[in-house]
Amino acid sequence: MVTVEAECVEIRGRRVKFKVSAHDGLDLISDGTHERMIVPWDKFEAKVNQKAKAARVGPVLRRKA
């Protein structure tokens, strides 16, 4: 079994940086960093749905909690 761990190490504005590692129970398989951007949902949804319409596929819908 492979175990993956991620730790948030930095938040700078909308940018979030994670330290990530993967272990197979015996050895470290991989490690590194991963960055993501926080985007406003409404802006993202509008752009994705515009592309979906052009591709003639269904829209992206917000999940209800």
Backbone as CSV, one residue per row, in Angstrom:
resi,resn,N_x,N_y,N_z,CA_x,CA_y,CA_z,C_x,C_y,C_z
1,MET,0.836,-1.171,0.000,0.000,0.000,0.000,0.888,1.244,0.000
2,VAL,0.483,2.232,-0.752,1.207,3.496,-0.833,0.481,4.538,0.016
3,THR,1.247,5.254,0.808,0.716,6.325,1.641,1.266,7.648,1.136
4,VAL,0.372,8.608,0.961,0.772,9.936,0.505,0.415,10.945,1.591
5,GLU,1.355,11.814,1.888,1.127,12.868,2.873,1.347,14.224,2.216
6,ALA,0.508,15.187,2.593,0.654,16.551,2.094,0.508,17.513,3.262
7,GLU,1.390,18.503,3.293,1.370,19.505,4.349,1.370,20.885,3.695
8,CYS,0.428,21.715,4.099,0.393,23.093,3.612,1.548,23.840,4.266
9,VAL,2.473,24.354,3.441,3.656,25.014,3.990,3.687,26.520,3.742
10,GLU,2.815,26.999,2.839,2.837,28.438,2.558,1.528,28.863,1.906
11,ILE,1.035,30.002,2.339,-0.109,30.637,1.683,0.314,32.066,1.389
12,ARG,0.306,32.424,0.116,0.691,33.766,-0.302,-0.384,34.279,-1.240
13,GLY,-1.280,35.116,-0.718,-2.397,35.583,-1.528,-3.289,34.408,-1.889
14,ARG,-3.499,34.210,-3.207,-4.328,33.090,-3.674,-3.530,31.818,-3.900
15,ARG,-2.202,31.902,-3.761,-1.324,30.752,-4.015,-1.129,29.935,-2.736
16,VAL,-1.284,28.614,-2.841,-1.098,27.711,-1.706,-0.044,26.683,-2.103
17,LYS,0.962,26.517,-1.248,2.065,25.599,-1.542,2.049,24.443,-0.541
18,PHE,2.212,23.218,-1.060,2.204,22.014,-0.245,3.527,21.274,-0.374
19,LYS,3.976,20.659,0.717,5.089,19.711,0.704,4.428,18.337,0.653
20,VAL,4.821,17.495,-0.308,4.161,16.206,-0.538,5.203,15.093,-0.530
21,SER,4.819,13.928,0.052,5.700,12.760,0.004,4.859,11.494,-0.148
22,ALA,5.446,10.476,-0.773,4.782,9.185,-0.966,5.718,8.089,-0.448
23,HIS,5.124,7.142,0.288,5.902,6.073,0.926,5.200,4.745,0.651
24,ASP,5.963,3.698,0.337,5.356,2.394,0.033,5.356,1.434,1.217
25,GLY,5.653,1.920,2.407,5.721,1.066,3.584,7.133,0.629,3.899
26,LEU,8.014,0.675,2.903,9.422,0.337,3.103,10.328,1.535,2.826
27,ASP,10.058,2.205,1.717,10.927,3.301,1.285,10.113,4.522,0.868
28,LEU,10.779,5.655,0.899,10.215,6.873,0.336,10.226,6.725,-1.184
29,ILE,9.075,6.850,-1.817,8.976,6.702,-3.270,9.269,8.028,-3.962
30,SER,8.701,9.092,-3.409,8.837,10.397,-4.043,8.535,11.487,-3.031
31,ASP,9.086,12.662,-3.280,8.724,13.827,-2.497,8.910,15.069,-3.354
32,GLY,8.250,16.132,-2.961,8.358,17.365,-3.719,7.371,18.394,-3.210
33,THR,7.125,19.384,-4.046,6.168,20.432,-3.697,5.089,20.493,-4.766
34,HIS,3.951,21.032,-4.371,2.806,21.172,-5.280,2.160,22.518,-4.976
35,GLU,1.842,23.285,-6.006,1.207,24.582,-5.805,-0.160,24.613,-6.459
36,ARG,-1.085,25.265,-5.805,-2.445,25.446,-6.319,-2.821,26.913,-6.183
37,MET,-3.788,27.324,-6.984,-4.318,28.682,-6.893,-5.778,28.600,-6.469
38,ILE,-6.157,29.465,-5.551,-7.554,29.561,-5.150,-8.223,30.519,-6.124
39,VAL,-9.300,30.070,-6.748,-10.003,30.903,-7.726,-11.446,31.124,-7.278
40,PRO,-12.011,32.287,-7.609,-13.417,32.529,-7.278,-14.307,31.551,-8.040
41,TRP,-15.179,30.829,-7.334,-16.007,29.811,-7.953,-16.846,30.384,-9.090
42,ASP,-17.483,31.519,-8.894,-18.374,32.071,-9.922,-17.627,32.336,-11.226
43,LYS,-16.422,32.875,-11.139,-15.615,33.147,-12.341,-15.212,31.832,-13.024
44,PHE,-14.769,30.845,-12.228,-14.388,29.542,-12.761,-15.574,28.861,-13.437
45,GLU,-16.718,28.844,-12.739,-17.921,28.198,-13.255,-18.357,28.814,-14.583
46,ALA,-18.315,30.140,-14.673,-18.719,30.820,-15.912,-17.824,30.416,-17.084
47,LYS,-16.505,30.394,-16.868,-15.577,30.026,-17.949,-15.743,28.569,-18.378
48,VAL,-15.866,27.674,-17.393,-16.020,26.252,-17.705,-17.323,26.009,-18.458
49,ASN,-18.387,26.636,-18.021,-19.673,26.426,-18.681,-19.717,27.040,-20.075
50,GLN,-18.971,28.110,-20.288,-18.865,28.679,-21.636,-18.179,27.664,-22.562
51,LYS,-17.121,27.029,-22.089,-16.438,26.003,-22.879,-17.326,24.772,-23.066
52,ALA,-18.046,24.379,-22.014,-18.936,23.222,-22.099,-20.012,23.443,-23.156
53,LYS,-20.547,24.653,-23.193,-21.583,24.969,-24.191,-21.008,24.865,-25.605
54,ALA,-19.798,25.384,-25.795,-19.151,25.319,-27.108,-18.870,23.868,-27.508
55,ALA,-18.563,23.017,-26.512,-18.281,21.602,-26.774,-19.553,20.759,-26.789
56,ARG,-20.683,21.400,-26.532,-21.991,20.737,-26.514,-22.077,19.624,-25.466
57,VAL,-21.563,19.939,-24.277,-21.685,19.027,-23.146,-22.405,19.752,-22.014
58,GLY,-22.832,18.995,-21.026,-23.593,19.577,-19.917,-22.770,20.542,-19.075
59,PRO,-23.443,21.422,-18.358,-22.750,22.422,-17.548,-22.201,21.826,-16.249
60,VAL,-21.253,22.537,-15.657,-20.741,22.215,-14.336,-21.701,22.852,-13.343
61,LEU,-22.125,22.082,-12.371,-23.074,22.595,-11.381,-22.458,22.530,-9.991
62,ARG,-22.776,23.501,-9.173,-22.303,23.549,-7.796,-23.041,22.497,-6.981
63,ARG,-22.306,21.726,-6.179,-22.927,20.720,-5.307,-23.608,21.412,-4.139
64,LYS,-24.747,20.898,-3.768,-25.455,21.413,-2.597,-25.003,20.617,-1.385
65,ALA,-24.731,21.308,-0.283,-24.250,20.631,0.944,-25.385,19.917,1.649
